């Protein structure tokens, strides 16, 4: 672990600052937009726009990097992010914010791809899994710290918009000034979505549902909190509970994933998340229950993301894993674009608690579909020895870090096989 930190501290520091900036702008826009009198539909469109930009960038940025190089792309996208963050409080209208969110989503995805490809290059076979775990913890820590900053400032002013702009600008300094050269960038040939669905229908369905859940958590949680009368401090605590729980439960669920039928675990995790969401829906008006529900849904949905990737890999050849990860992230992105729009409509039609009904419906639908799939495919379709280990992957990841996870899977299995070959043979 110490070797990983000393070798990639610049990347981790830069990523922490980036996630603080991203976490700040997501919460800020929800709170400020509500103060400015934006309708729920307008806010949901604004929040969806981020994921639209993110989705386009995951396809376009790799080509841009191959054309002009990591450093130029990194610097150009970073300066654009800082500029847009400053413009938000100047042009306070839904159209300007929607355009800004598309640009921000595109740029953040681009800098993630650049940084994550550097992480992959900086990691060896022995350290790749540890590097991925630290990367996940840094991402979560950045988002949680952002909520604390929001609780300390005035949402109606300019300062809280300037802070993420400054942090994002500072984030690039340790990475760009690092002595380590930027790596060569290669993209994996994508896998057809049709082939991916045929390989693992449950994984594809779950990824689509999770896209909606994550976008609701990231984009509409602040809007919901403001609409039900929570203070800025309470909203920050509520959102922090989602991400802290996600980090804490990532490893216990991963441990279970490597020791039991993953499909059964997907079912149980989904049903628990759905039940947790129903708590706040059925008994509204209590801040403690809102926090508990947020922690349950966050603690179940975020580890479920990595669990679904591991489950899909159980039905794939090793050479298809990296390509499949990109396809799963694309499906997740499509769900993320639709998520805030549907939440906004539900909050308008049935009230603020439509937020919880939405997350409950998606989590429960995933669990029930998992039950249905148990009647269509038996566990015997997987050879136990070929089941790959669980590796934590954040929902904010790009196809690059997903491919890093696939490499970690393969490296871990190769190390196990190599070790077993070196062991002395014992006569029967």
N, C-alpha and C positions, 0 to 999 in steps of 0.2 A: 504493500500500500504506500509506504514512504517513497519507494522508487517511482511509482506512478505519479504521486504528487509533485516530486521534484522535477520529473521529466516533462510534466504538462501543466504546471501551475499557472502559466500565462493563459492557457486556454480556459482553465477552470475559473480563474478570476474574471476573465472577459465574459464568459458565459453567465456567471453570477450577476454581473452588472447588466448584461443584456436582459436577463429574466426579470430583474428588478424593474427595469424600464418598461418591459412588455407587460408585466403584471400591474404596474401603475396605470398605464394608459388604458388597459381594459376596464379596470374598476372605475377610473376617473370619468370616462366617457359615459358610462351608465349612470353615475351619480349626477354629473353636470348636465347631461341631456335631460334627465328627469326634472332637475331644477329649472331648466330653460323651457319646460312645458312640452317637450317632444312627446308625441303619441307613442304608445307601446309598439305599434306597427313600425313607426319610423326607427325606434331604437333597435328593434329586432332586425331590420334591414341593415342598419349600421353595423351591428354585431356580426351578421352573416357575411358582410363584405370582407372582413378580415380573412375568413376561411376561403373565400373565392380567390383572393390574391395569393394565399398560401398554396392552394391547389395548382394554380397556374405556374407559380414559381418552381414547384417541385419538378415540373416538366421542362421549364425553359432555362432555369439557372445553370444546370449542368452544361448545357450547350454554350452558355455565355462564358462560363469558367474555362472551357476548353478553347474558346476563341481568344480571350484577352488575359486569362490568368487569374489566380486566386486573389492576389493583392489588389488589383484594380477593381475587381468585382466587390471585394470586401469593403474597400474604401468608398466606392460609389454608392453602394446600398446603405452603408452606415451614415453617410452625410445626408442622404435622402430621408432616412428615418428621423434624424435630429431635426431636419427642416419641417417635416410634417407635424411632429409633436409640438413645435412652437406655433404652427399655424392653427391648430385646433382651437385655442381660446380666442383667436383673432377672428376666424370665420365660423361663427357659431350658428350653423344651420344644417339640417339633415343631409342635404345634397353634398355639401363640402365635406362633412364628416364621413359620408359613405365613400366618396372618392378617396379621401385620406386613408380610410381603413383598408381599402383594396391595395393601395400603395404600400401601407405599413405591413400588411400580410405578405405581400410579394417580397418586400425587402427583408423582413425577419426570416422568412423561409430561406432566402438566399444566403444570409449571413450564417444561419444554422448549418446549411449544407457545406459552406466553406469551412467553418470551424470543425464540423464533425468529420470531414474528410481529413483534416489535419490530425484529429484525435486518432483516427484509424491508422494513419501513417506513423504516428508517434508511439503506438502500442505494439508490443511484441505478442507472440502467441501466449506467453506466460502472463502478460499483464492486461490483455484485452478485456477480459471479464471484469477485473477490478476497475479498470478505467471507465467502463460502461456504468458500473454501479456508482462511482463517484460522480460521474456526469449527471446521472439521474438525481442524486442527492443535491447537487449544486442547483439544478433546475428548480426543484421543489423549494429549496431554501430561498432562492431569489424571489419567487412568487410570494412566499409567506412574508418575507421582509418588506416587500412592496406594500402589502396590506397594512403593516404597521406604519409606514410612512404616510399612507393615505389618512389614517386615523389621527395623525398629528397636525394636519394642515387644513386649509380652507379650500373646499372644493370649488367655490364660486370665484376664486381668484386666479392668478397666473402662475404662482410659485410652483404648485404641484404639477403643472405641465412643463415647467422649465426643468425640474429635477430629472425626470426620465430622459429628456433631451441631453442633459449634461452627462448622465450615467451611460447612456448609449454611446456618446462620443468618447468617453473615457474607456469604454469596454474594448475598443479597437487598439488602444495604445499597447497593452501588454502583448497582444497577439502579433500586431504588425511589427513591433520592435524586437520580437523574439529572434534569437540567432538561428533557430531551426528553420530551414528552407521549407517553403510550401510544397506539398507533394504533387506528383502528377495525378490528374483526375481522370478516372475511367468510370463509365456508366455500364450497368448491367442491362442486357437486352430484356425488355419487359415481358412478363408473362400475360397472355391473353386472359381477360377477365372471365370469359366463358370457361376456359380450362381451369382457372382457379376455383370457380364455383363448382365445377364437376369434381375437383379434387377434395374440396371441403366446403359444402354448403353451409354448415353451422358457423365456420370461421367467417365466411363472407357476410352472412346475416348478422352475426354478432358485431362485426366491425362497423357495419352500417348503423346499427342501433347505437353503438358507443360513440360514433361521430356526433349524433344528435345530443347525447348526454353530455359529452365534453364541451360542446359549443354552448350548451345551456349553462353549464357550470362556469365557464370562462367568460361568457358574454352577458348572460342575463341574471346572474346571481345578485349583482349590485342593484340592478333594476328592480328585481323582486324585493330585496331588502328595503329599498327606499319606498316602494309602494305599500309595504305593510307597516311602515312607520318606524323602522329600526334607525338608530343613530348611526353616524359614520363609523364610530368605534365599534358598534355591534356588527355592522356589515363587514368590517375588516376582520373581526374575530370569526364570524360565520364563514367567510371565504377561506381564511387561514385554516380552519378546522377541516375543510375539504381536502386541502393539500397535505397537511400534517398527517392526517389519517391515511392518505394515499401512500405516503412514504413509510409510515410505521408498519402497515399491513402488507406492503409489497413483498417482503421477504418471507413472512409466515405462509402466505398463499403460494409463493414460489416453492417453498420447502414441501408443502403438500402436493404441489403440482408434479414434483418428481417422484412421488411415492404413492399416487393413486390414479385412478382413471380420470384423465383430464376432462372428459366430457361430463362426468358426474360433478366434478368440481366447478365447471362452468355453470352448470344448472344451479348448484347450491349458492354460489357466489351471486349469481343473477337474482335468484329469488330473495336472498337476504337483502340485497341492495334495493329491490323493489319494495319489500316490506318496510325497510327503513324509510323510504321516501313516503310511504303511505302514512307513517306516524304523523308527520307534519301536515299532511293533507287532511287526515281525519280529525286531528285535534289542533286546529289552527290557533294562532294568537299567543303562543308561549315561546319566548326566545330560547329557553333551554332545549325544547323539543326541536326547534329549527336547527340549532347547532348539532344536536345528536343526529338528526336526519341527514344533515349535510356531511357529517363525519362518516356515517354508515355508507351513504351513496358514494362519496369520494373514496373511502377505503375499499369498497368492493369494485367500483368501475375502473379505477386506474390500474390495479393489478390484473384485472380481467383483460385489459388490453394486451399485456405481455403474455398472459395465459393463452389467449386466442391465437397469437402468433406461434407459440410453442405447439399448440394443438394442431394447427394447420401443417406445421413442419413434420408432424408424425406421419402424414400421408403423402409427403413429397420426397423425391430424390434430392440428395444433397446439392446437386448442381442446379436445382430449380428453386432452392430456398430464397436466395437473394432476390431473384426476379419476382417471386411470389410476395415477398415483403413489400415491394413497391406497389404491387396490385392491391394488397390489403390496405395500404395507406391511402391509395386513391379512393377506394370504396369508403374508407373512414372520412376522407375529405368531403365526399359528396354528401354523406350524412350530416357532416358538420355545417355545411352551407344551409341545409334545410332546417336544422335544429332550431336556431333562434327565431326563424320565421314562424314555425309551428307553435313554439312557446308563446310568442307574442299574440298570435291569434287566440290561443287557449286562455291566456290571461285576460284578454278583452271579452271573451265569450262567457267564461265561467268564473272569472275573478282571479285575484292574484295567486290563489292556490293552484291555478292551472299549471304553474311552474312545477309543483310536486307531482301532479297527476301525469304530466308529460314524462318526467324521469321514471316514475313508477311504471308507467305503461311500457316504456322501452326496456327497462330491466326485466320486468315480468315476461314480456314477449320473448326476450332472449332465453330465459329459463324454460318457458313452455315449448319453444321451438327446439331447444336442446332435448327435452323429453321426447318430442316427436321423432327426432333424429335417432334416438336409441332404438326405435322400432324399424328403422330403415337400414342401419349399418351396425354390425356387431363389432365389439372391441377386438375380436380375433383378426380383423382386417389389418391390425398393426402388429408387427413383430416387436415384442417388448424390448429386445436388445437394440432396435433401431429407433426407439423413442429418444428424442433429443432433450438435453437439459433445459430447464427454464432459465431465461436471462431477462432481468428487468429492462423494460423499454418504456420511455415516457410517451404519453399521447401527443406531446409537442414535438416529437422527433420527426425527422425527414427521412426519405428513403436511404440516405447515406448511413445514418446511425442504425437503421434497421438492418442494413447489410452488414454493419459491424457486428450486430448481435448474431447474425447467421454465422459469421466467421468464428465468433466465440463458441457457438454450438459445436461447429465442426472441429475447432482446435481442442475443445475440452474432450470430445470423444476420441480424437487422435492421440491425445496425451494418455488417456486411459488405456487404449489399445497398446501403445508403445510400452507403458509401464507393465502391462500384463505379459507382454512378450519377454521383458527383461527379468521377470520373476523366475526363480529356479523351479524346474519341473519336479513334481513329487510323484513317485511311482504309486499306482493304485494299490 
